[in-house]
């Protein structure tokens, strides 16, 4: 029995380290220690819904779903394809994104402000034109607003379906108010702060969204060609199926309009079963975050 328990603990530790390394990168342990243990006021106190949502394994489904949904905005997708380097350095982009979310959600207010300033500086330099000649800039409030809406929609929807403790209606509105605070810091004008406002914003964006060659290429990369070892392909396939199923029906059709693998086309019931299985496995493997040195909301 003791040997079996030791073996299970070893497997759990190794699995958790592998998942954390993929998401947070080689600097992940050091960043995590600073984010959670550096003393100082935070933007969000421990009882805020944003901490519950962004600290849950359901974010693995929500994050992938958000990328797929964001890709359906032709102008936003053109900017990503030209400037993000997601194909050349997909893990680096994931590391930067996950660190930003962790810092703004759990880190000190000063670290969160510095993280926002770095992102805004990057956005200020990104300019270009789509293949159709439409000019864009990454700090355009409308583009920033779409990226935020897609993330908020998918993160919250994933949490309500796969999270350990789903939010009640008031908690969902409070989560959107929390994320709206960060969005405004990034330059978003009037981010939605309730589920009703979020649905209205999604409806307003709908006429702008459609599949393009760039979005199909992104879907193929995320769903059919992820840079993962063979052993990780099955759980990732289940995660991808859950992410696709999470999308609104029209977006699901758009994302799967090109050649994508079978898991992404699983029936809704099977996709949800797979999503629950993978998120529970990730939750089991990942160690809990260290206690925070000092909580004092400044948001």
Steps between C-alpha positions, in 0.01 A plus 500: 500500500780742593677431170180559306437827683855615431466410133173693470658805664795480263272475196294790628808717558649419161172563319451829683851616421459412133170688468631802691815514288294499180275781618735718703839426343842453661459822702163383629607392851685828563215708358245306700688556823515874441139527385360322804743588778629853435346728764285790396143598407330308222247613241261229617430370850476123570121489477478649150360270227790573263728308735270199501466493122860570402637259758296203379595226254200594286722779361674239284174451310403867512836622375504276193137582426578874523783470247269327254226758549738797473633367168162557335550877500682554167684817605603368842612173337709687245680683779564178691624316191738780406639596841440243775735224385256239627625242250871562550479522878160372617620402845669835554174676418312271741758565773464877459121487495469272802748711695308818418175346620664374819668832578190712445277256690722400793809723497569827675343814362839639401591183309158500331544861392845421359362200309224714349752769403714242316202369305387850409850585379499193274154585367609855421762368257276258310367647175415350163242421234295192430525320166195703396684823582314582822733688736526389862682584819511274804406780739174570315236497779258305279751220435602498866133483590441196278797313646373573850141400420613168349718422801238597757233301318709183471667517842168545678317243288775243560494564873125458518525167320830355627594702808518346844261760645285673234383852575144609569351774277623780726845340504506489119427873485765565764754300297432715197537813712839370618623424150364834385736672744801338329353560154465873563862511618597349162304762308161334448215751500183397684567127552190293588443469874202264506393189313226701327755754377731218391226337293413836345865560410532153347190567291640835388828337391333212320466673156877564499596137555564240232747227409797606288804314366695634801238383751486155336878480518483587870231238563705239315808590705316495834285195434696281259866601524576593863874477578459225758655158559295196409407417860331837542295485179203307643434723803562806284251366244236472772584850617468629143165328455371663818629840384324470164175382660510799737467744208164636383355276226579748219862534619533123536393459138744769386794353691443148370434608139854394401687172549512429873556167681225272628518606869400855405186356338386287794129515586426755774440239768828320431690829482368602841589165654852536365521859624399398851750214500792718387427794731465267799830334411674838470348616829624182668851534361571869553618595850312774686637851481714616794332726758513869426710713732256789527152564366375853470284596207592811307252444217 
